[in-house]
Amino acid sequence: MARKKYPSIKEVAARAGVSFQTASKVLNGGDIRVAAATAARINAAAAELGYSPNTIARSLAQRATGTLGLVAADVTDFAISQFSVAAEQEARRRGHAVLVGHLAQGGEDGADVVRMLIERRVDGGIAAAPQLENDPEVAELLRTHVPAVSLHHVPGGGVPIVGSNHRDTGRLATEHLISLGHQTIGTITGPFRRRVVRSRLHGYEEALRQAGLEPREDLVVEADWTPGRAAEAARLLLRDEPLVTAIFVHNDAMAIGVLSALAGAGLRVPADVAVVSCDDMPFAEYLIPPLTTVHVPLAETGERAVDLLLRRIAGEPVAKEPLRLPVELVVRGSCGGTPTGPGPARPALEPAGQEEQ
């Protein structure tokens, strides 16, 4: 099959009756010194011929590729996928392509992924992988090789951070449950090693203390962001404190597992146990009951991360303090009204399975 021949700027210039230089000025971004009528004639000629800019040649001339790098955790994670899609769309809207490198589950290949993006001459990079927050090698690469921004903490600093106020996430969820009269409030967390988890846990504890309720270790159970482990964590929580009346869950995916575990235990939501989660994933309002959750602006975070990165690439000064976007409680059916007591006697639960090592 013959290779398709694309029209050149010279052919557009000939069709429009102008010089190559004039056509190039208009087609490569416009030039205010070219008369409007001339520019219109050049653009019309380009449209007639089906001309499209040679972005590779333009990149070589400008010593920029028009490509941003995105280091992302597992894209099947709803939060990461919402952030990543929004970032890619915002970059494309502003004339940039995005090259994505996904990490292995443990993130051990973080430095290799970042080097791969640097070697492909990305103009800048966005780190959207919590596995990297304790990786000094990746931090050094992001500090010294390309302009970069991050969704998470970067060891040693020097990389601007865009994210949400996760302490507020835990505080808002817990305050709402307290306002409904709950006093025995458990929480199912993500992995303790994650800063976002510790921030949400601090917000939970802060709300309890402000209400005169002392945080209890037996009401805090660690999971791993997945529904399966969250269901197991909920069974552990109910075993250790059968009279818990409310649960704050650290993300919506885990809330699915918690709702399943409560149903399996013969407990009604919210009549017996109220549930509040966070992130506000698209499926949250369609669960039974609809999930009360703290909305985290993941799509807006992706857009703001791209904007901040493009400003860094352009050499503009940016604030050293992290950019924290506000979160908002979305009340639905899973939290219910004011509890009237500890609820009915609860059926005995099977012992939870052994934790994985």
N, C-alpha and C positions, 0 to 999 in steps of 0.2 A: 504494500500500500504506500502510495506516495505521501511524503510528509507534507502537512499543510503549511503553506507559505503565508506568513503574517505580514501585512503592510508595514513599511518603515516610516519614520518621520520624514525622510526625503520624499517619499511618495505623497504623503499628506501635504508637504510644502509645495510640491509641484501642482497638486490638484487645487490648492488654495491660491497659487500664484504669489507665494512669498518665499523668503529665503529659509534655508534649513534652520539657521539660528533663531529666527523669529518664531517658526513653528515649534522649535524645542522649548523656547521660553514659555509659550502658552501651554503646551501639553505637559510640561513638567512642573506645573504648579502655578502658572499664570505670571504675568508681568504687567504691572500697572502702567508701564511705559508703552505698551502695545495698545493701539487704538481699539476701542470696543468693537467696532465694525470688523476690523481685521481679525481680532480674536474670535469673533462669532463665525467668520468665514473659515478659519482654521478648524474650529471645533466641528463645524458642519462637514468639512472635508474628511475629518477623522471618523465621524459617524458613518459617512457614506462608504468609506473604505473598510470599516470594521477594525480600525486601529485600536490597539490597547497598549499602554505603556510597558516598556521592558523594565520591570522592577529590579531584576538582577543587575542589569547594567547601571541603573540609577543608583542602586545600593553601593556598587563598586566605586562609582564616581564620588558618592557622598561619604564613603567609608562607614556606612551604616547599613544594616540588613533589613530594617523595618520589621524585625522579629523579636518578640519577647519570649523569655523562657519561663515555664511554670513547673516547679517541683511540687508534685502533689502526692498525698497519701492515696490509699485505695479509692478509686473513683466511684465504687459502689457505695461508699459512705455518703448518705444523703447530704450532710452538711458540706463535705468537700465538693461534691458534684454541683450543688447549687452555687457555691463560691466560684468554682472553676468555669462553669458555663457563663455566668455573669461576667467574669473577668475576660473570657475569650471574646464575648460579644462586644464588650466595651472597647477592647483593643482593636477589634475589626472595624468597629464604627469610627475609630480614630486612625484608621489606615495601617494597622499593624497586624501581622499574623502572630500566632502563638504556638510555640513548640513545647509539648508537654512531656515530662519525664515522670513516670509513676514509680514510687518506691516499692520495694519488697515489704512484706508485712511488718517486719521488725525494724526496717529503715537502715539496715546495715550498709546498703549500697548508696546511701545519701551522697557521699563525696563523689562517687563514680557518676551519678546522675547529674550533679551540678557541673562536673568537669565536662561531661558530654555536651551540655548546653553551651558552656563557655567556648568549647572547641568549635562549635557551629556558629560562633560569632553573634550570639544574641546580643541585642543592644542593652538589655537589662533583664533581671530575674525576679520572680515572685516565689517565695517559699510558703507553701500551704500544706505543711506536713508536721504534725506535732512530734513525730519521731526525731526531728532535727533539733529540737529545743535544747538538747544536752550534748550536741555534737560540735566540739570546738573546731574540728577540721572543716566542716561545712561552713561554720560561721566565718572562718578566716577566708575561705574562697569567696563568700558573698561580700565580705568587707573590702577585699583587695582587687578583685578581677572585673566585676561589672557593677553598675548601679543596681541596687536591690532593695526590695521591701519584703516584709514577712508578716504572716498571719499570727506567728507565735514568737515567744521569747527567743532571742539569739544570744548565745553565750558571749560575754565580752562587749555586747552592745555594738553600736556603729551602724546598725541596719534599722531604718524606721519600721515601726510596727503599726499595722492597721487591724483593728478587731473590735470586740464588744466588751462592755463592762460585765464580766461574768460574776463578780461578787454581787452586783445588783440582781443578776439572774437568780441566784440562790436566795437572796434576801426577799425579792418580790414574791417568789413562789411560797416561801415559808410564812411571810407576813400575811399573805392571803389566807392560808390555812389557819393561822392563829386567829385572824379576824372572824372566821367561821366558828370559833370556839374550840378548836382542836388543841390539845395539850400534849398528847403522846404522838409525836410526828417522827416517823422514820424517814430515812433517805437511802436510795439505791444509787451509788456513785459509779462513775467510770473509774479507770485505773488511777490509783492514788499518785502515781509518778507524774501524771500530767498536771501542768500548772492550771489549766482550765478547771480541772476537777477540784483542786485545792481552793481555787478562787470561789467556785460555787459552794463548796463546803463551808468556807469562811462566812459567806453570805447567809447560809442556813443557820450557822451557829450564832452569828450576830443578831439575827432576827429573834431567835429563841431567847437570848440573854436580855435583849431589850424588852421582851415581854415577861421577864422574870422566870423563864424556864431554863433550867440548866441542861446543856447538851449532854447526851449520854452515848457512850461508845457502843452500847449494845443496840442502838437504833440506827447505826451507820454500817451499811454493808457494801462492800466493793464488788463491782461487776466489771465487764469489759466492753461496754457499748452495744452488745448484742442482745436480742430478745431472749435467747436461750439461757445465757448466764444471768440475765436480769430476773428471769422466772425463778431460777434456783436461789438467787439472792433474796427474792421476796419470800420464798418458803423458809429460808433461814431466819429472816426478820420476824415472821409470824410465829416461828417456833420459839424464838428467844423472848419475844414480847407479844403474846397473843392478843393483848388489848390495844395494840396500835390502832389509831383511828384515821390516820392520814399518812400518805407517803409522797415525798418529793423525789422524783426520778430525774436523773441527770441528762437524759435525752429522750426524744420521742420513740426511737426504735426500741429502747429498753422498756419504755412504758407499755409497749405491746406485750412483752413477756410478763410484765407485772400484772396487767389486766388478766392475762391468761391464768397466771398462778392464783390470783384472787378468785376467779371463777371456779377453778379446780378445787379450791378450798371451801367452796360453798358460800363465798362472801359476795355481797352486792356492792357495786360501785355506782353511786357514792353513798348509798344508805348505810353500809357497814364500814367501808373504808373509802376516803376521798383520795384522789390521785391528781397531782399537778406535775407537769413535766416541763421541758424547755427545748427550744429550737423552733417550734411551730412548723414542722414539715407539712407538705401539701396533703398528706393523708390524715393528719391529726383530727380534722373536723369530721372525718367519715368513720372514725372508730365508734364502737358501741361500748359505753356512751362516748359522745364527742369529747376530745381531750382538752382539758384546760392546760395551757402551756404558756411559757414565756417566749414571745417572739424575738428571735435573734436575727438581725438584718443581714443574712448571709449574702444575698444578691447585691445589696448596696455595698457591702464590704468588698466584694470582688471589683465593683466599679471604682470604688474609692482607691483600692490598691493599685489599679492600673493608672488612675489619674496621678497618684503620688509618684509612681515609678516614672511616668513620662516626664513629670516635672523634674525629677532627679536627673534623668537622661539629658534634659535640656539645660542642666546646670543651675536650675532655680534653687534658692534656699528653701529648706523644709524644716518644720519643727522637729526638735529632738525628742519631745515627749510623745508617747504612743497616742495614736488617734483612736479613741474609744467611742464607738457609736452606741447610742442608747438602746436599751431593750424595753419591751412592753408586755405586760401580762394580758393574755387573751383568755377570757373566762368562757368556758363551755360547760358541758354537763357532768364532767367527771369529778368535780369538787363538791357539788351539791350545796345544801343549806347547812344551817347550824346543827351540829350533832346534838342529840338529846340524851346521850349516855354512852356507856361502853359498848352497847349493841348486844345482840343475842349471843348465847353460848356458841362457840365455834367448834367445828368438828376437828378431831385429832388429825395432825398432818404426818405424812410419812417423813422420816429423816431425809434431809437434803443430801445429795450426793457429795462425795469427797471433792474438795477443790483440786483443780489441776495444779501441778507444780511448775 
